[in-house]
Amino acid sequence: MIMEAILQNSTDFILLGLITHPEFPGLIFAVVFSIFLVSVTANVVMILLIHVDSRLNTPMYFLLSQLSIMDTVYICITVPKMLQDLLSKEKIISFFGCTLQIFLYLTLVGGEFFLLGLMAYDRYVAVCKPLRYPLFMNRRICLFMVVGSWVGGSLDGFMLTPFTMSFLYCGSREINHFFCEIPAVLKLSCVDTSLYETLMYTCCVLMLLIPISVISVSYTRILLTVHHINSAEGRRKALATCSSHIMVVSIFYGAAFYTNVLPHSYHTPEKDKIVSAFYTILTPMLNPLIYSLRNKDVATALRKVLSRCPSSQKTRVVDLSRKH
């Protein structure tokens, strides 16, 4: 009762969490923390490998490193707060903290939409126009793609965040979610937000159509090119270069389709939280694992780095023994 009275006179919110009243919060904490640790480690390792191994200094891996950066920041803006709330009785998030979560979430999700679309274009050039790949995917174009993805995502954040947080929120401050996602926050508004939700829905659909169109056209051209390759080995190699990206796109856009395209009648708070947990917690972990497990270059680079560690330690031991 005291907490409710305080919240009614403040601008803070309460996050009810993934499970409103978990029976085993310690177990949930251990599972989510393990996933968080694996995700951050895998993405950071991916970024470092691409940076230190000269064979990975290609446009495809440069774009992949940006995907890992987005995933790392992406999981860090939601999961640490979720872990804190699992161990705390006061699951309060400030108005500013909620605003920041919404802005960063929209920016990173939007940026990842565009980046995955541009990565499909990269695969199209690699398979369909291999001789002109250095021209079409030079460093300047790659930088333009990355900056365009970040800017495109931030535009979504700059447009929707101020409108969302400008509504009047009164009465209950309990957000039935584990982070400040716009639909869950809007349910607390005292005014009618149906027009804004319709405009936001239209904006999200249009935003999804751009990268989906690029992906669809790119892979249609790739399939046509592969169809005309005579050797089975050539077809296998061509498809192998695209398989990891196809898996990542299927996972990410599948969840995005449910969240942003399906009508409200298909949504419930429980389903929304499960889907959000999938692409907020699991997807950042799956992306680097899919690329590393299914990519020989990344696996080779990792083995090369790991093999240097024992050898460098042995060299130090030998040098020290010689000195003494």
NORCORQUI-V524201 format. One record per backbone hydrogen bond with DSSP energy under -1.0 kcal/mol. NH is the residue of the N-H (numbers start at 1). CO is the residue of the C=O. E is the energy in kcal/mol with one decimal. If there is no record, write none. Layout:
[[NH	CO	E] [NH	CO	E]]
//
This chain:
[[5	1	-2.1] [6	2	-2.2] [7	3	-2.3] [8	4	-1.9] [10	7	-1.5] [13	93	-3.0] [14	173	-2.9] [15	91	-2.6] [16	175	-2.7] [17	177	-2.6] [28	24	-1.9] [29	25	-2.6] [30	26	-2.1] [31	27	-2.3] [32	28	-2.8] [33	29	-2.7] [34	30	-2.0] [35	31	-2.2] [36	32	-2.7] [37	33	-2.6] [38	34	-2.5] [39	35	-2.7] [40	36	-2.6] [41	37	-2.4] [42	38	-2.9] [43	39	-2.4] [44	40	-2.5] [45	41	-2.7] [46	42	-2.1] [47	43	-2.3] [48	44	-2.5] [49	45	-2.8] [50	46	-2.1] [51	47	-1.6] [52	48	-2.6] [53	49	-2.3] [56	53	-1.4] [57	54	-1.5] [58	56	-1.8] [62	58	-2.3] [63	59	-2.4] [64	60	-1.8] [65	61	-2.3] [66	62	-1.4] [67	63	-1.8] [68	64	-2.1] [69	65	-2.0] [70	66	-2.5] [71	67	-2.4] [72	68	-2.3] [73	69	-2.4] [74	70	-2.7] [75	71	-2.3] [76	72	-1.3] [77	73	-1.1] [79	75	-1.9] [82	78	-1.8] [83	79	-2.9] [84	80	-2.2] [85	81	-2.3] [86	82	-1.5] [93	13	-2.6] [98	94	-2.5] [99	95	-2.3] [100	96	-2.7] [101	97	-2.1] [102	98	-2.3] [103	99	-2.4] [104	100	-2.6] [105	101	-2.5] [106	102	-2.5] [107	103	-2.4] [108	104	-2.6] [109	105	-2.6] [110	106	-2.5] [111	107	-2.4] [112	108	-2.3] [113	109	-2.1] [114	110	-2.0] [115	111	-2.5] [116	112	-2.4] [117	113	-1.5] [118	114	-2.3] [119	115	-2.2] [120	116	-1.3] [121	117	-1.4] [122	118	-2.0] [123	119	-1.8] [124	120	-2.0] [125	121	-2.3] [126	122	-2.1] [127	123	-2.1] [128	124	-2.9] [129	125	-1.7] [136	132	-2.7] [137	133	-2.4] [142	138	-2.3] [143	139	-2.5] [144	140	-2.0] [145	141	-2.3] [146	142	-2.3] [147	143	-2.7] [148	144	-2.4] [149	145	-2.1] [150	146	-2.3] [151	147	-2.8] [152	148	-2.8] [153	149	-2.2] [154	150	-2.3] [155	151	-2.1] [156	152	-1.1] [157	153	-1.6] [158	154	-3.1] [159	155	-2.1] [160	156	-2.3] [161	157	-1.9] [164	160	-2.5] [165	161	-2.3] [175	14	-3.5] [177	175	-2.6] [181	179	-1.7] [185	181	-2.0] [186	182	-2.8] [188	185	-1.8] [189	186	-1.6] [190	168	-2.8] [197	193	-2.7] [198	194	-2.1] [199	195	-2.3] [200	196	-2.7] [201	197	-2.4] [202	198	-2.3] [203	199	-2.4] [204	200	-2.5] [205	201	-2.2] [206	202	-2.5] [207	203	-2.2] [208	204	-2.0] [209	205	-1.9] [210	206	-1.2] [212	208	-2.1] [213	209	-2.3] [214	210	-1.8] [215	211	-2.7] [216	212	-2.8] [217	213	-2.5] [218	214	-2.4] [219	215	-2.5] [220	216	-1.8] [221	217	-2.2] [222	218	-2.0] [223	219	-2.3] [224	220	-2.0] [225	221	-2.1] [226	222	-2.8] [227	223	-2.1] [229	226	-1.4] [235	231	-1.8] [236	232	-2.3] [237	233	-2.4] [238	234	-2.1] [239	235	-2.3] [240	236	-2.2] [241	237	-1.4] [242	239	-1.1] [243	239	-1.2] [246	242	-2.3] [247	243	-2.0] [248	244	-2.2] [249	245	-2.7] [250	246	-2.3] [251	247	-2.1] [252	248	-2.6] [253	249	-2.7] [254	250	-1.4] [255	251	-1.6] [256	252	-2.0] [257	253	-2.4] [258	254	-1.5] [259	255	-2.1] [260	256	-2.9] [261	257	-2.0] [262	257	-1.6] [266	263	-1.7] [267	264	-1.7] [272	268	-2.8] [273	269	-2.1] [274	270	-2.0] [275	271	-2.6] [276	272	-2.5] [277	273	-2.4] [278	274	-1.9] [279	275	-2.1] [280	276	-1.8] [281	277	-2.2] [282	277	-1.3] [283	278	-2.2] [286	282	-2.5] [287	283	-2.5] [289	285	-1.1] [290	286	-3.0] [291	287	-2.0] [292	288	-2.3] [293	289	-2.8] [294	290	-1.7] [299	295	-2.1] [300	296	-2.8] [301	297	-2.3] [302	298	-2.4] [303	299	-2.3] [304	300	-2.3] [305	301	-2.2] [306	302	-2.6] [307	303	-2.3] [311	307	-1.1] [312	308	-2.6] [313	309	-1.8] [314	310	-2.5] [315	311	-2.1] [316	312	-1.8] [317	313	-2.1] [318	314	-2.5] [319	315	-2.4] [320	316	-2.3] [321	317	-2.3] [322	318	-2.0] [323	319	-1.7] [324	320	-1.7]]
//
